[in-house]
Amino acid sequence: MALLIRKLFSALTFKIGLILILSWFYWADSPLLLLITGLGLLLLGIVGVVTTIAKAEEE
């Protein structure tokens, strides 16, 4: 059950990061903080997915 929640949280973080990056790209006067936050969430989502896959392989 914990792995399922972790997978969902990682996927959601990844998706929100992508949405923020695309919003920064298409929004005319977007702040740079939007891009930095999007990149941070994207990287957090990638790391979460990779660690979740590694934990699932251990079990």
Phi and psi in degrees as a GROMACS rama.xvg file:
@    title "Ramachandran Plot"
@    xaxis  label "Phi"
@    yaxis  label "Psi"
@TYPE xy
-66.4234  -35.9192  ALA-2
-67.1194  -35.698  LEU-3
-64.4812  -44.5387  LEU-4
-63.6882  -40.0818  ILE-5
-65.76  -39.6087  ARG-6
-62.9218  -45.3597  LYS-7
-63.5942  -42.467  LEU-8
-64.5989  -40.8023  PHE-9
-66.0748  -43.1236  SER-10
-65.7648  -39.9967  ALA-11
-66.0336  -41.482  LEU-12
-62.9822  -43.2413  THR-13
-59.5801  -45.7937  PHE-14
-66.1467  -42.8549  LYS-15
-64.1455  -39.3015  ILE-16
-60.6796  -44.151  GLY-17
-63.4573  -40.5677  LEU-18
-64.0265  -41.6564  ILE-19
-65.8066  -39.8592  LEU-20
-65.0693  -43.6416  ILE-21
-67.1865  -34.7483  LEU-22
-64.2416  -40.2083  SER-23
-64.3443  -39.0036  TRP-24
-67.5588  -40.8102  PHE-25
-93.0513  -16.8615  TYR-26
-81.6867  130.006  TRP-27
-63.0278  -54.584  ALA-28
-109.358  54.0314  ASP-29
-81.5212  142.778  SER-30
-75.3674  153.118  PRO-31
-67.2925  -26.0348  LEU-32
-61.5561  -30.4964  LEU-33
-63.8944  -42.4152  LEU-34
-66.8473  -43.9548  LEU-35
-64.3309  -42.1481  ILE-36
-64.2926  -42.3761  THR-37
-61.9275  -43.127  GLY-38
-65.304  -39.341  LEU-39
-62.9189  -45.7075  GLY-40
-66.5574  -36.4095  LEU-41
-63.0664  -46.7242  LEU-42
-65.255  -38.9223  LEU-43
-62.508  -40.5531  LEU-44
-65.1972  -40.7975  GLY-45
-64.7083  -46.0111  ILE-46
-62.6501  -40.2953  VAL-47
-63.0445  -41.7749  GLY-48
-65.4362  -44.4174  VAL-49
-64.9852  -43.9972  VAL-50
-67.9572  -34.0633  THR-51
-65.7411  -41.5014  THR-52
-63.9103  -40.8933  ILE-53
-64.8654  -40.7625  ALA-54
-66.3311  -37.0528  LYS-55
-67.016  -33.8274  ALA-56
-70.5109  -31.7292  GLU-57
-67.5252  -37.1756  GLU-58
